[in-house]
Amino acid sequence: MLVLAVATSMAVGACSGGDKAGGSGEVVVLTMANTSSHMDHQPAVEHFAGRVAKLSGGELRVEPKNEWGNFEADAEKQVVGAVAAGEVDLGWVGARVFDTLDVTSFQAVTAPMLVDSYELQDAVIRSEITREMLRGIEPAGVVGLGVVPDALRKPIGVEGPLVNLSDWRGTTFGTFPSKSQSRSSCFRTGSAASLKAFTMRARRSSWSTALRYSGLSQSIGSFVIRGSLSRAASRAV
């Protein structure tokens, strides 16, 4: 799941008055930090930008600032910091990054293998749960505008299928920075089971490495992923 965020100061300013679209006819550009090279792999964020332009009659435009963080391992963390500092107006990140900033409200939905279908992801996004989760990110200096769907990533084994717990033993795999994804792999008897219980080795990947494998998952099912995400985004934004 992806989180769209704005700086706390900007959100307060927008609520207190100031210039609004619809008066001067001048286009107001809102910069958005984007960790990728382009927005093609994020149809939900693209949909958000399109809705902003449409609902403002073209007087508001979201302009992505691509490759924010230079594909470093903490690129998403840099996005949150840049939004909070006012370097950019908006930013999008994976919900997973917030627990690296001591925000735990999204851990329930970022735990590996818990949200395992687009139907379940859609149900979570359409519920009131995400509003409560968004309130939890305010101590990071940002205000959440919304939670939108992301592609579900499935494990692909190079030397064999990853089906049973025994298949994971001794496996080394890369993860995006996230405490919940590094420490827990599934829920057993109501509690998170440590990766150590399955003798797996998690390594924090750089964005350049992670995006290379993300491209593989996009290529495998791009038409299914983009179709379902676009439909979900139209309901979430």
C-alpha positions as a LaTeX table, in Angstrom:
\begin{tabular}{lrrr}
\hline
Residue & $x$ (\AA) & $y$ (\AA) & $z$ (\AA) \\
\hline
Met1 & 0.00 & 0.00 & 0.00 \\
Leu2 & 1.14 & 3.51 & $-0.77$ \\
Val3 & 0.67 & 6.66 & 1.33 \\
Leu4 & 0.25 & 10.13 & $-0.18$ \\
Ala5 & 1.47 & 12.81 & 2.24 \\
Val6 & 1.73 & 16.57 & 2.55 \\
Ala7 & 3.72 & 18.70 & 5.01 \\
Thr8 & 1.90 & 19.56 & 8.24 \\
Ser9 & 2.48 & 23.30 & 7.70 \\
Met10 & 1.02 & 23.13 & 4.19 \\
Ala11 & $-2.07$ & 21.26 & 5.38 \\
Val12 & $-2.69$ & 23.85 & 8.10 \\
Gly13 & $-2.20$ & 26.69 & 5.62 \\
Ala14 & $-4.66$ & 25.16 & 3.18 \\
Cys15 & $-7.28$ & 24.89 & 5.90 \\
Ser16 & $-6.82$ & 28.46 & 7.14 \\
Gly17 & $-7.54$ & 30.37 & 3.97 \\
Gly18 & $-5.00$ & 31.69 & 1.49 \\
Asp19 & $-5.18$ & 31.49 & $-2.29$ \\
Lys20 & $-7.39$ & 28.81 & $-3.79$ \\
Ala21 & $-7.65$ & 27.44 & $-7.28$ \\
Gly22 & $-10.49$ & 28.86 & $-9.32$ \\
Gly23 & $-9.70$ & 32.57 & $-9.02$ \\
Ser24 & $-6.71$ & 33.89 & $-10.97$ \\
Gly25 & $-6.57$ & 31.20 & $-13.62$ \\
Glu26 & $-2.83$ & 30.75 & $-13.01$ \\
Val27 & $-1.60$ & 27.17 & $-12.76$ \\
Val28 & $-0.30$ & 26.25 & $-9.30$ \\
Val29 & 2.35 & 23.53 & $-9.46$ \\
Leu30 & 2.63 & 21.11 & $-6.55$ \\
Thr31 & 5.91 & 19.21 & $-6.51$ \\
Met32 & 5.81 & 15.53 & $-5.54$ \\
Ala33 & 8.87 & 13.52 & $-4.49$ \\
Asn34 & 8.98 & 10.26 & $-6.45$ \\
Thr35 & 11.63 & 7.61 & $-5.77$ \\
Ser36 & 11.26 & 6.04 & $-9.22$ \\
Ser37 & 12.50 & 7.28 & $-12.60$ \\
His38 & 8.92 & 7.81 & $-13.79$ \\
Met39 & 5.34 & 7.25 & $-12.65$ \\
Asp40 & 4.45 & 4.42 & $-15.03$ \\
His41 & 4.65 & 1.75 & $-12.32$ \\
Gln42 & 2.40 & 3.70 & $-9.93$ \\
Pro43 & $-1.01$ & 3.96 & $-11.63$ \\
Ala44 & $-2.74$ & 4.87 & $-8.36$ \\
Val45 & $-0.45$ & 7.90 & $-7.87$ \\
Glu46 & $-0.88$ & 8.84 & $-11.53$ \\
His47 & $-4.64$ & 8.66 & $-11.02$ \\
Phe48 & $-4.35$ & 10.99 & $-8.01$ \\
Ala49 & $-2.42$ & 13.55 & $-10.06$ \\
Gly50 & $-5.02$ & 13.32 & $-12.83$ \\
Arg51 & $-7.87$ & 13.86 & $-10.38$ \\
Val52 & $-6.14$ & 16.93 & $-8.93$ \\
Ala53 & $-5.88$ & 18.47 & $-12.40$ \\
Lys54 & $-9.47$ & 17.58 & $-13.32$ \\
Leu55 & $-11.15$ & 18.72 & $-10.11$ \\
Ser56 & $-9.21$ & 22.01 & $-10.09$ \\
Gly57 & $-10.11$ & 22.76 & $-13.70$ \\
Gly58 & $-6.44$ & 22.58 & $-14.62$ \\
Glu59 & $-5.39$ & 25.23 & $-12.10$ \\
Leu60 & $-3.54$ & 22.73 & $-9.93$ \\
Arg61 & $-0.87$ & 20.46 & $-11.40$ \\
Val62 & 1.18 & 17.76 & $-9.65$ \\
Glu63 & 4.76 & 17.68 & $-10.93$ \\
Pro64 & 6.82 & 14.61 & $-9.95$ \\
Lys65 & 10.42 & 15.08 & $-8.86$ \\
Asn66 & 11.81 & 11.76 & $-10.03$ \\
Glu67 & 14.61 & 9.65 & $-8.55$ \\
Trp68 & 14.30 & 11.37 & $-5.18$ \\
Gly69 & 16.86 & 9.79 & $-2.89$ \\
Asn70 & 19.06 & 8.62 & $-5.80$ \\
Phe71 & 17.89 & 5.01 & $-5.38$ \\
Glu72 & 19.58 & 4.74 & $-1.99$ \\
Ala73 & 18.28 & 2.20 & 0.52 \\
Asp74 & 16.64 & 4.95 & 2.60 \\
Ala75 & 15.08 & 6.78 & $-0.38$ \\
Glu76 & 11.54 & 6.53 & 1.00 \\
Lys77 & 12.72 & 7.85 & 4.34 \\
Gln78 & 14.28 & 10.79 & 2.49 \\
Val79 & 10.93 & 11.48 & 0.81 \\
Val80 & 9.18 & 11.77 & 4.18 \\
Gly81 & 11.92 & 14.05 & 5.45 \\
Ala82 & 11.75 & 16.25 & 2.35 \\
Val83 & 7.98 & 16.65 & 2.64 \\
Ala84 & 8.23 & 17.45 & 6.35 \\
Ala85 & 10.97 & 20.03 & 5.67 \\
Gly86 & 8.98 & 21.70 & 2.89 \\
Glu87 & 11.51 & 20.84 & 0.16 \\
Val88 & 8.60 & 19.44 & $-1.85$ \\
Asp89 & 4.85 & 19.90 & $-1.50$ \\
Leu90 & 3.85 & 16.24 & $-1.70$ \\
Gly91 & 5.34 & 12.79 & $-1.59$ \\
Trp92 & 4.34 & 9.17 & $-1.90$ \\
Val93 & 5.97 & 6.25 & $-0.11$ \\
Gly94 & 5.23 & 2.66 & 0.72 \\
Ala95 & 3.38 & 2.39 & 4.02 \\
Arg96 & 6.16 & 0.03 & 5.12 \\
Val97 & 8.67 & 2.88 & 5.64 \\
Phe98 & 6.87 & 4.55 & 8.53 \\
Asp99 & 7.88 & 2.03 & 11.17 \\
Thr100 & 11.51 & 2.99 & 10.46 \\
Leu101 & 10.42 & 6.44 & 11.70 \\
Asp102 & 8.91 & 4.96 & 14.88 \\
Val103 & 5.37 & 5.13 & 13.45 \\
Thr104 & 3.71 & 1.75 & 14.02 \\
Ser105 & 0.16 & 2.38 & 12.82 \\
Phe106 & 0.70 & 0.65 & 9.46 \\
Gln107 & 2.51 & $-2.45$ & 10.70 \\
Ala108 & $-0.64$ & $-4.54$ & 10.70 \\
Val109 & $-1.06$ & $-4.18$ & 6.93 \\
Thr110 & 2.63 & $-4.32$ & 5.96 \\
Ala111 & 3.41 & $-7.61$ & 7.69 \\
Pro112 & 4.52 & $-10.10$ & 5.02 \\
Met113 & 1.94 & $-12.57$ & 3.73 \\
Leu114 & $-0.95$ & $-10.98$ & 5.64 \\
Val115 & $-2.68$ & $-8.92$ & 2.93 \\
Asp116 & $-2.41$ & $-11.56$ & 0.22 \\
Ser117 & $-5.00$ & $-10.58$ & $-2.40$ \\
Tyr118 & $-6.16$ & $-7.49$ & $-4.25$ \\
Glu119 & $-9.68$ & $-8.08$ & $-2.91$ \\
Leu120 & $-8.42$ & $-7.92$ & 0.68 \\
Gln121 & $-6.25$ & $-4.87$ & $-0.05$ \\
Asp122 & $-9.26$ & $-3.12$ & $-1.60$ \\
Ala123 & $-11.41$ & $-3.95$ & 1.43 \\
Val124 & $-8.79$ & $-2.52$ & 3.81 \\
Ile125 & $-8.44$ & 0.69 & 1.78 \\
Arg126 & $-12.20$ & 1.20 & 1.59 \\
Ser127 & $-12.59$ & 0.73 & 5.36 \\
Glu128 & $-12.20$ & 3.30 & 8.14 \\
Ile129 & $-9.02$ & 1.59 & 9.33 \\
Thr130 & $-6.73$ & 3.55 & 7.01 \\
Arg131 & $-7.97$ & 6.90 & 8.36 \\
Glu132 & $-6.91$ & 5.85 & 11.83 \\
Met133 & $-3.56$ & 4.67 & 10.47 \\
Leu134 & $-2.97$ & 7.96 & 8.66 \\
Arg135 & $-3.39$ & 9.92 & 11.88 \\
Gly136 & $-0.44$ & 7.98 & 13.26 \\
Ile137 & 2.06 & 9.51 & 10.80 \\
Glu138 & 1.60 & 13.10 & 11.98 \\
Pro139 & 4.50 & 12.91 & 14.50 \\
Ala140 & 6.77 & 12.47 & 11.44 \\
Gly141 & 5.83 & 16.03 & 10.42 \\
Val142 & 3.51 & 15.08 & 7.57 \\
Val143 & $-0.23$ & 14.70 & 7.06 \\
Gly144 & $-1.56$ & 11.71 & 5.16 \\
Leu145 & $-3.83$ & 12.58 & 2.23 \\
Gly146 & $-4.81$ & 9.00 & 1.53 \\
Val147 & $-3.83$ & 5.38 & 1.19 \\
Val148 & $-3.86$ & 3.95 & $-2.33$ \\
Pro149 & $-3.24$ & 0.42 & $-3.64$ \\
Asp150 & 0.10 & $-0.97$ & $-4.71$ \\
Ala151 & 1.14 & $-4.11$ & $-6.57$ \\
Leu152 & 1.31 & $-7.22$ & $-4.41$ \\
Arg153 & 4.76 & $-8.80$ & $-4.54$ \\
Lys154 & 5.06 & $-12.57$ & $-4.59$ \\
Pro155 & 8.24 & $-14.52$ & $-3.78$ \\
Ile156 & 9.99 & $-16.09$ & $-6.77$ \\
Gly157 & 12.49 & $-18.86$ & $-6.05$ \\
Val158 & 15.55 & $-19.07$ & $-8.30$ \\
Glu159 & 16.56 & $-22.59$ & $-7.31$ \\
Gly160 & 13.05 & $-23.89$ & $-6.61$ \\
Pro161 & 9.51 & $-22.90$ & $-5.56$ \\
Leu162 & 8.86 & $-21.20$ & $-2.20$ \\
Val163 & 5.70 & $-22.98$ & $-1.09$ \\
Asn164 & 6.26 & $-24.47$ & 2.36 \\
Leu165 & 8.09 & $-23.13$ & 5.41 \\
Ser166 & 10.91 & $-25.60$ & 4.78 \\
Asp167 & 11.49 & $-24.04$ & 1.35 \\
Trp168 & 12.45 & $-20.75$ & 3.04 \\
Arg169 & 15.19 & $-22.20$ & 5.26 \\
Gly170 & 18.58 & $-20.81$ & 4.34 \\
Thr171 & 17.10 & $-18.47$ & 1.75 \\
Thr172 & 18.57 & $-14.98$ & 1.38 \\
Phe173 & 16.20 & $-12.34$ & 0.05 \\
Gly174 & 16.03 & $-8.57$ & $-0.29$ \\
Thr175 & 13.49 & $-6.29$ & 1.35 \\
Phe176 & 12.66 & $-2.62$ & 1.30 \\
Pro177 & 13.53 & $-0.91$ & 4.61 \\
Ser178 & 10.81 & $-1.83$ & 7.11 \\
Lys179 & 10.97 & $-3.21$ & 10.62 \\
Ser180 & 7.80 & $-5.28$ & 10.21 \\
Gln181 & 9.02 & $-6.86$ & 6.98 \\
Ser182 & 12.47 & $-7.58$ & 8.35 \\
Arg183 & 11.36 & $-9.08$ & 11.65 \\
Ser184 & 8.20 & $-11.03$ & 10.88 \\
Ser185 & 7.21 & $-13.37$ & 8.11 \\
Cys186 & 3.77 & $-14.61$ & 9.11 \\
Phe187 & 1.33 & $-14.87$ & 12.00 \\
Arg188 & 1.11 & $-18.06$ & 14.03 \\
Thr189 & $-1.30$ & $-18.45$ & 16.92 \\
Gly190 & $-1.88$ & $-14.71$ & 16.89 \\
Ser191 & 1.73 & $-13.59$ & 17.21 \\
Ala192 & 4.39 & $-12.56$ & 14.72 \\
Ala193 & 6.96 & $-15.25$ & 14.03 \\
Ser194 & 10.55 & $-14.05$ & 13.68 \\
Leu195 & 12.44 & $-14.61$ & 10.47 \\
Lys196 & 14.98 & $-16.42$ & 12.60 \\
Ala197 & 12.40 & $-19.12$ & 13.27 \\
Phe198 & 12.55 & $-19.97$ & 9.58 \\
Thr199 & 16.35 & $-19.48$ & 9.35 \\
Met200 & 15.96 & $-16.93$ & 6.56 \\
Arg201 & 18.41 & $-14.12$ & 5.93 \\
Ala202 & 16.86 & $-10.75$ & 5.11 \\
Arg203 & 19.01 & $-8.10$ & 3.49 \\
Arg204 & 18.04 & $-4.48$ & 2.99 \\
Ser205 & 18.22 & $-3.79$ & $-0.73$ \\
Ser206 & 19.14 & $-0.57$ & $-2.46$ \\
Trp207 & 16.35 & 0.90 & $-4.58$ \\
Ser208 & 18.27 & 0.19 & $-7.78$ \\
Thr209 & 18.35 & $-3.52$ & $-6.90$ \\
Ala210 & 14.80 & $-3.63$ & $-5.61$ \\
Leu211 & 13.37 & $-1.84$ & $-8.63$ \\
Arg212 & 15.16 & $-4.23$ & $-10.97$ \\
Tyr213 & 13.31 & $-7.17$ & $-9.41$ \\
Ser214 & 10.13 & $-5.10$ & $-9.13$ \\
Gly215 & 10.34 & $-4.68$ & $-12.90$ \\
Leu216 & 10.32 & $-8.47$ & $-13.20$ \\
Ser217 & 7.12 & $-8.75$ & $-11.15$ \\
Gln218 & 5.54 & $-5.95$ & $-13.19$ \\
Ser219 & 6.43 & $-7.73$ & $-16.46$ \\
Ile220 & 4.96 & $-11.03$ & $-15.30$ \\
Gly221 & 1.50 & $-9.62$ & $-14.68$ \\
Ser222 & 1.50 & $-6.01$ & $-15.72$ \\
Phe223 & $-1.89$ & $-6.05$ & $-17.43$ \\
Val224 & $-3.53$ & $-7.66$ & $-14.41$ \\
Ile225 & $-1.74$ & $-5.44$ & $-11.91$ \\
Arg226 & $-2.39$ & $-2.17$ & $-13.69$ \\
Gly227 & $-6.02$ & $-3.05$ & $-14.36$ \\
Ser228 & $-6.90$ & $-3.98$ & $-10.81$ \\
Leu229 & $-4.91$ & $-1.09$ & $-9.31$ \\
Ser230 & $-6.55$ & 1.45 & $-11.59$ \\
Arg231 & $-10.01$ & 0.22 & $-10.65$ \\
Ala232 & $-9.16$ & 0.29 & $-6.95$ \\
Ala233 & $-7.57$ & 3.73 & $-7.24$ \\
Ser234 & $-10.71$ & 5.18 & $-8.76$ \\
Arg235 & $-12.57$ & 4.16 & $-5.62$ \\
Ala236 & $-9.85$ & 5.15 & $-3.15$ \\
Val237 & $-9.04$ & 8.66 & $-4.44$ \\
\hline
\end{tabular}
